[in-house]
């Protein structure tokens, strides 16, 4: 791990948050972390028995949510004996709180004992066969944010960043699950049709404003990563319609039962 002062400070803050988490939940350590993105919140109710829930701001160094569809809650769930730490929402880079705020939940999860993290999001799809509500496993990503979540000369191998083992587990539950390459933009504006054309030329099939930076930090901390995108709309310029955030949230609500059931089964197999 990097000894850069900013990394040391970020890890110290995560350790403080993890200690407070243990006190508030009564759970000494958690096994799996789950970050639920835009529109995914209803899926949390299907994961298992909730043992504790509270605002993210009850823990040190977490910021309140600024985006509709992000509840700003943390939930401790017992999923058939597996202790699951659920973040209902996240901090985005476009909120301008810095990369360490974006990745604080990931660092806290690692400090709380999690060895696996599931990162979810609502996103635009470039494959016209993916209708709104289609879940897609992330196979790889393109970091188009123009920044790094790592500090100093901290070299991290991103080969197989999104775990082949965990993707295989998902395929054992739903063999027809699609896979894609996720392109993370900074946001908050949606992409232009020209930018979507660029992503397509680069091999990307999903576009959004989260996940990639979190996955990089998770790998740097030794976590195994599963990424799942929920296609909430066709990407800009593909159907001639304007994009809006409510569409993203509604697609998530419509697919909540399927997503919650899928995640619950994956958690039992981890």
NUTI-268466 format. One record per residue: residue in three letters; z, y, x of N, C-alpha, C in turn. Coordinates in steps of 0.05 Angstrom, whole numbers, plus 32768, in hexadecimal, padded with zeros to 4 digits. Layout:
// residues N
alaZYXZYXZYX/...
***
This chain:
// residues 270
unk80007FE88011800080008000800080198012/unk7FF2802E80097FF080468018800C8053801B/unk8010805F80338029806E80388025808C8036/unk800E8094802B800880B08026801E80BB8015/unk802880D3801B803E80DF800C803980E07FED/unk802180E57FE4801C80E57FC8801F80CA7FBB/unk801780B57FCA801A80997FC0803780927FBF/unk804680997FD4806380937FD4807180A17FBC/unk806980BA7FB7807580C97FA1806E80BC7F86/unk805580B37F83804C80A77F6A805B808C7F66/unk805F807D7F7B806E80647F78808B80697F72/unk8096807E7F7E80B380847F7880B6808B7F5A/unk80A3809B7F5080A480A27F3380A180897F21/unk809080777F2A808C805E7F1A80A5804D7F1B/unk80B3804C7F3180CC803D7F3480E180497F21/unk80E380637F2080F680707F0E80EF80697EF1/unk80D6806A7EEA80CE80657ECE80D480477EC7/unk80CF80357EDA80D480197ED580F180137ED1/unk810280217EE0811F801D7EDD812880277EC1/unk811D803D7EB9812480477E9E811980357E89/unk8102802A7E8D80F680177E7A81087FFE7E76/unk81127FF47E8C81247FDC7E8B813D7FE37E7B/unk81487FFB7E7F816080027E70815A80057E52/unk814480127E4B813E80177E2F81367FFE7E20/unk81287FEB7E2D811F7FD37E1F81337FBC7E21/unk81447FBD7E3581567FA67E3A81477F8F7E46/unk812F7F937E50811F7F7F7E5D811D7F857E7B/unk81297F737E8B81297F797EA8810D7F7C7EB5/unk80FA7F6C7EAB80DF7F6F7EB680CC7F657EA1/unk80B37F6F7EA2809E7F677E9080897F577E9F/unk80797F487E9180657F367E9D80497F427E9D/unk80427F4E7E8680277F577E8280287F747E76/unk80167F857E8080147FA07E747FFA7FA27E65/unk7FFA7FB17E507FE37FB57E3F7FE07FD37E38/unk7FCA7FDE7E407FC47FFA7E3A7FB07FFB7E23/unk7FB880067E0C7FA780077DF57F9A80227DF3/unk7F7F80227DF37F70803B7DF37F6A80457DD7/unk7F5780587DD57F5180657DBC7F4A80517DA6/unk7F5880537D907F5280427D797F5F80277D7A/unk7F6C801F7D907F7680047D937F9380017D88/unk7FA080167D817FBD80157D7B7FC480007D65/unk7FB47FFD7D4F7FBC7FE97D3B7FBD7FCD7D46/unk7FAF7FC77D5B7FAE7FAC7D667FCA7FA47D72/unk7FDA7FB87D797FF47FB27D8580067FA37D73/unk80037FA77D5980157F9A7D4680117F7C7D44/unk7FFB7F727D4F7FF57F557D4E7FFC7F467D67/unk80087F537D7B800C7F477D9580247F347D96/unk80397F3B7D8680527F2B7D8780697F3B7D7C/unk80817F337D8280997F417D7780A07F597D88/unk80A17F707D7B80A97F897D8980C77F897D8D/unk80CF7F8C7DA680EC7F8D7DAD80F67FA97DB0/unk80E47FBB7DB880EB7FD77DBB80D27FE87DBA/unk80D580017DB080BF80147DB080CA80307DB2/unk80BE80417DC280C7805C7DC580B1806D7DD1/unk80B580887DD180A0809A7DDB809E80977DF9/unk8085809B7E03808180997E20809280AE7E2F/unk809680C57E2180A580DA7E2E80C380D47E31/unk80CC80BD7E2680E780B47E2A80EB80A97E46/unk80D580A37E5480D680997E7080CE80B07E83/unk80D980AF7E9B80D380C57EAE80B580C77EB5/unk80AB80E07EB6809180E67EC1807980DF7EAF/unk807E80D77E96806980D37E83806480ED7E74/unk804B80F37E6E8044810B7E5F803E81047E42/unk804381167E30803D81117E14801F810F7E0F/unk801681007DFB7FF980FD7DF67FED81167DEC/unk7FD4811B7DF37FC581327DEA7FAE812A7DD8/unk7FA881107DD67F8F81077DC97F9580F87DB0/unk7F8780FE7D9A7F8A80EF7D817F8280D27D86/unk7F9280C07D7A7F8D80A37D7E7F9E80977D94/unk7FAD80A87DA37FBF809F7DB87FDB80A57DAF/unk7FEA80917DA8800480957D9B801A809F7DAE/unk8016809B7DC8802B80A47DDB804580947DD8/unk8042807A7DD3805980697DD0805880527DE4/unk806F80477DEA8071802F7DFB807F801A7DEA/unk807580027DEB80807FEC7DDC80857FD47DEE/unk809D7FC87DEB80A37FAF7DF980A07F987DE4/unk808F7F857DEA80887F707DD7808E7F557DE3/unk80997F447DD3809D7F277DDA80857F187DCE/unk80737F0F7DDF805C7F007DD6805F7EE37DDE/unk806C7ED47DCD80717EB77DD2807F7EB37DED/unk80947EC47DF280A37EC27E0A80997ED27E21/unk80817EDC7E1F80777EEE7E34807E7F0B7E2E/unk80897F187E4280927F347E3E807A7F477E43/unk80727F557E2E805A7F657E3080627F837E2D/unk80587F937E3F805D7FB07E3F80447FBD7E34/unk80467FCA7E1D802F7FD57E1080307FF47E10/unk801B80007E1C8019801D7E1C800580247E05/unk800F80327DF17FFF803A7DDA7FF380567DE1/unk7FDE80567DF07FD1806E7DF97FD380717E17/unk7FC680857E217FC5808A7E3E7FC080A87E43/unk7FC380AF7E5C7FBC80CA7E667FA080C97E72/unk7F8F80DC7E6B7F7480DD7E757F7080F27E8A/unk7F5D80EE7E9B7F5881017EB17F51811C7EA7/unk7F43811E7E907F3B81387E867F5381497E7B/unk7F6A813C7E797F82814C7E717F8C815D7E88/unk7F8181597EA07F86816A7EB77FA381697EC0/unk7FAF81517EBE7FCA814D7EC87FCA813F7EE3/unk7FB181397EED7FAF812C7F077FAC810E7F06/unk7FA281027F1B7F9D80E57F1B7FB780D57F1A/unk7FCD80DF7F257FE680D07F247FF180CE7F08/unk7FEC80E27EF77FF580E17EDB7FE480CC7ECC/unk7FCA80CA7ED37FB880B77EC77FC1809A7ECD/unk7FCB80967EE57FD1807A7EEE7FEF80747EEE/unk7FFF80877EE4801C80837EE48025806A7ED4/unk801880657EBD801F804D7EAD801980347EBC/unk800380337ECB7FFC801B7EDB801180177EF0/unk8018802C7EFE802C80297F14804780217F08/unk804E802C7EF1806780247EE4806780077EDC/unk80507FFE7ED1804E7FE17EC980527FCF7EE1/unk80467FD67EF8804A7FC67F1080677FC67F19/unk80737FDE7F19808F7FE07F2080A17FD17F0D/unk80997FCD7EF480A87FBF7EE080A47FA07EE2/unk80947F977EF580917F7A7EF980777F6F7EF0/unk80667F7E7EE2804D7F737ED7803A7F6B7EEE/unk802E7F547EEA801A7F4B7EFE7FFE7F4A7EF2/unk7FFD7F4E7ED87FE37F4F7ECA7FE37F687EB9/unk7FCC7F767EB87FC97F8D7EA77FAF7F8B7E97/unk7FB17F917E7E7F997F917E6C7F937FAE7E65/unk7F7C7FB77E6D7F747FD37E687F5E7FD37E52/unk7F647FE17E3C7F507FE37E267F477FFF7E22/unk7F3180027E157F27801D7E0F7F14801C7DF8/unk7F0F80337DEC7EF880377DD97EE280457DE8/unk7EC9803C7DE57EB480477DF67E9A80477DE7/unk7E8680547DF47E6B80537DEA7E5C803C7DF7/unk7E4A80307DE77E3B80197DF17E1E80207DF5/unk7E1280157E0A7DF680197E107DE580027E06/unk7DF17FED7DFE7DE17FD67DF37DDF7FDA7DD5/unk7DC77FDD7DCB7DC47FE27DAE7DCC7FCB7D9C/unk7DD17FB37DA87DDA7F9D7D987DF87F9D7D94/unk7E067FAF7DA27E237FB17D9F7E297FC57D89/unk7E2F7FBC7D727E367FCE7D5C7E537FD87D5F/unk7E5A7FEE7D537E767FF87D547E8A7FE27D4C/unk7E9E7FDE7D5D7EB27FC97D587EAE7FB17D69/unk7E997FB17D7B7E937F9B7D8D7EA57F9C7DA5/unk7EB57F877DAB7EC57F867DC47EB37F7C7DDB/unk7EB67F897DF27EA67F827E0A7EB97F807E22/unk7EB97F697E307EC97F667E487EBC7F777E5F/unk7ECD7F857E6D7EC37F957E847EC07F827E9C/unk7EA87F817EA77EA37F707EBF7EA57F817ED8/unk7E9E7F9B7ED67E9F7FAC7EEE7E9E7FC97EE3/unk7EA27FDC7EF57EA17FF87EEC7E93800A7F00/unk7E8B80217EF57E8080387F057E94804F7F02/unk7E9E80587F187EB1806F7F187EA080887F1B/unk7E9B80967F057E8B80AE7F057E9D80C77F00/unk7EB680C57F067EC980DB7F027EC880EF7F18/unk7EBD80E87F2F7EBD80FA7F467ED880FB7F54/unk7EEA80E87F4F7F0480E87F5C7F0D80CB7F61/unk7F2380C97F707F2F80AF7F767F4D80B17F6E/unk7F58809B7F647F74809A7F5D7F8680937F75/unk7F79808E7F8C7F8880867FA47F8B809E7FB6/unk7F9F809D7FC77FA580B37FD97FA380AA7FF6/unk7F9680BB80077F9480B580237F81809E8029/unk7F84809380417F73807D804A7F7D80628040/unk7F7B805F80267F85804880187F6D8037800E/unk7F668024801E7F4D801580197F537FFC8008/unk7F467FFB7FF17F4C7FE67FDD7F317FD87FD6/unk7F317FBD7FD87F1A7FAD7FD17F177FAC7FB3/unk7F007FB47FA87EFC7FB37F8B7EE97F9D7F83/unk7EE47F897F957ED57F727F8D7EE47F637F77/unk7ED67F5B7F627EE37F4C7F4C7EFB7F5C7F42/unk7EF87F767F3F7F0E7F867F357F187F7D7F1A/unk7F067F767F087F0D7F6C7EEE7F0C7F4E7EEF/unk7F237F427EED7F287F267EF37F157F127EE6/unk7F067F037EF67EF67EED7EEA7F067ED97EDB/unk7F1F7ED47EE57F307EC07ED77F387ECA7EBB/unk7F3F7EE37EB97F477EED7E9F7F2F7EEF7E8C/unk7F187EF67E977F007EF77E867EF97EDB7E7C/unk7EFD7EC77E8D7EF87EAB7E857F0B7EA37E6E/unk7F257EAC7E707F387EA77E5B7F2E7EB27E40/unk7F247ECB7E417F1A7ED77E297F027EC87E1D/unk7EF07EBF7E2F7ED97EAF7E267EE17E947E1A/unk7EF87E8A7E247F027E707E187F0B7E747DFC/unk7F127E8D7DF47F1B7E937DD97F037E9C7DC8/unk7EF37EAD7DD37EDB7EB77DC57EC37EB47DD8/unk7EB57E9D7DD77EA07E987DEB7E897EAC7DEA/unk7E857EBA7DD47E6F7ECC7DD27E757EE97DDA/unk7E8D7EED7DE57E947F087DED7E807F137E02/unk7E767F2B7DFE7E647F377E117E747F427E29/unk7E667F467E3F7E717F547E567E607F6C7E5D/unk7E6C7F807E697E5D7F987E707E697FA67E88/unk7E5B7FBB7E907E637FCC7EA77E6A7FE77E9C/unk7E837FEF7EA07E8E80077E947E8B801F7EA7/unk7E8080357E9E7E7E804D7EAD7E9380617EA4/unk7EA580697EB67EB9807D7EAE7EB080987EB7/unk7EAE80AA7EA37EA980C77EA87EC480D57EA6/unk7EC480EE7EB07EDC80FE7EAF7EE281077E92/unk7ECE810F7E827ED2811A7E687EDC81377E6A/unk7EE581437E547EE881387E397ECE81387E29/unk7EB981467E337EA081467E247E93812A7E25/unk7E8581237E107E76810A7E107E5E810E7E22/unk7E5280F77E2A7E3C80F77E3D7E2381027E30/unk7E12810E7E407DF881167E367DE580FE7E35/unk7DCF80FF7E267DBC80E97E267DB180E57E42/unk7DAE80FA7E527DA480F67E6E7DB880E77E7F/unk7DD280ED7E7B7DE780DE7E897DE880C17E81/unk7DE380BC7E677DE280A07E5E7DCA80927E6C/unk7DB480A07E6E7D9D80957E7C7DA4808E7E99/unk7DB3809F7EA67DBC809A7EC27DCD80817EC3/unk7DE1807F7EB07DF280687EB07DE2804E7EAC/unk7DCF804F7E9A7DBE80387E967DAF80307EAF/unk7DA480447EBD7D96803E7ED67DA880337EEC/unk7DC280397EEA7DD6802F7EFD7DE180147EF5/unk7DD9800A7EDE7DE27FEF7ED57DF97FF07EC2/unk7E0280087EBA7E19800A7EA87E1180047E8B/unk7E247FF97E7C7E1F7FF27E607E347FFD7E4D/unk7E49800A7E587E5F80157E497E6680307E55/unk7E6D80447E457E75805E7E507E8F80677E42/unk7EA180737E527EBA807D7E477EC8808F7E5B/unk7EE180967E567EEF80AA7E657F0A809F7E70/unk7F0C80857E737F2680797E7D7F2080607E8C/unk7F3680517E927F3680357E9B7F2F80327EB9/unk7F19803D7EC37F1180387EDE7F2680407EF3/unk7F3180587EF17F4580617F047F5E80517F02/unk7F6680497EEA7F7D80387EE67F79801D7EF3/unk7F6180127EF07F5B7FF87EFC7F5D7FF87F1A/unk7F54800E7F267F5580107F437F7180107F4D/unk7F83801F7F407F9F80207F487FAC80047F43/unk7FA57FF87F2C7FB07FDE7F277FA97FCA7F3D/unk7F907FCA7F467F887FB87F5C7F977FBF7F75/unk7F9B7FD97F7B7FA97FE17F937FC67FD67F93/unk7FD17FD27F7B7FED7FC87F787FEE7FAA7F75/unk7FD77F9C7F767FD77F7F7F747FD77F737F59/unk7FD17F847F447FD07F797F297FB57F6C7F23/unk7FB67F587F127F9E7F4B7F087F957F5A7EEF/unk7F7C7F607EED7F727F747ED97F5F7F677EC5/unk7F647F6C7EAB7F517F667E967F497F807E89/unk7F2F7F857E877F267F9D7E797F167F967E60/unk7F1D7FA27E4A7F0F7F9D7E317F077FB87E24/unk7EED7FBC7E207EE47FD47E127EDE7FCD7DF5/unk7EE47FDF7DE37EDC7FDD7DC77EC67FF27DC3/unk7EAE7FE87DBE7E977FFA7DB97E9C80087D9E/unk7E9F80227D9F7EA480317D877E8C80407D7C/unk7E7880437D8D7E6080527D857E4A804C7D9A/unk7E3180507D927E1B804F7DA57E1D80687DB7/unk7E1580657DD07E17807C7DE37E0480927DDB/unk7E0880A97DE67DFA80C27DDF7DDB80BD7DE1/unk7DCD80C77DCD7DB080C67DCD7DA480AC7DC4/unk7DB480987DBD7DA9807E7DB67DA2807C7D99/unk7DAF808B7D887DA880897D6B7DA480A57D5E/unk7DA480BA7D6E7D9E80D47D647DB580E17D55/unk7DCC80D57D567DE380E07D477DF780EC7D5B/unk7E0681007D517E1A810D7D627E3280FA7D64/unk7E4180FE7D7A7E5980EE7D7F7E7280FD7D77/unk7E8680EF7D6D7E9F80FC7D667EB780E97D6A/unk7ECE80F47D707EE680E47D767EF080D47D5F/unk7EED80DE7D477EF780CF7D2F7EE780B57D2C/unk7ECE80B57D347EBE809D7D337EC980887D45/unk7ED280917D5C7EDF807F7D707EF880727D64/unk7F0980827D587F2280787D4C7F1D80667D35/unk7F0A806C7D247F04805B7D0D7EFA80407D15/unk7EE9803F7D297EDF80257D327EF580147D3D/unk7F0980217D4A7F2080127D547F3080077D3D/unk7F3580177D297F45800E7D127F377FF77D04/unk7F1D7FF97D027F0E7FE47CF47F0F7FC97D03/unk7F117FCA7D1D7F117FB27D2D7F2D7FA97D36/unk7F427FB77D2C7F5D7FB27D367F667F957D33/unk7F617F897D1D7F6B7F6D7D187F5E7F5A7D2C/unk7F447F5D7D2F7F377F4B7D427F417F4F7D5F/unk7F457F687D677F4E7F6E7D827F6A7F657D86/unk7F7C7F697D737F977F617D757F9A7F427D78/unk7F8A7F347D687F8B7F177D687F807F0D7D83/unk7F6B7F197D8D7F607F117DA77F747F157DBD/unk7F817F2D7DBE7F947F337DD37FAC7F217DD1/unk7FB57F1B7DB97FCD7F097DB67FC77EED7DC1/unk7FAF7EE37DBC7FA87EC97DC77FA47EC97DE5/unk7F997EDF7DF07F977EE17E0D7FB27EE27E1A/unk7FC57EF17E0E7FE07EF37E1A7FEE7ED87E1B/unk7FE97EC77E077FF67EAD7E077FEA7E9B7E1D/unk7FD27EA17E277FC67E907E3B7FCA7E9A7E58/unk7FD57EB27E5B7FD87EBD7E757FED7EAE7E86/
***
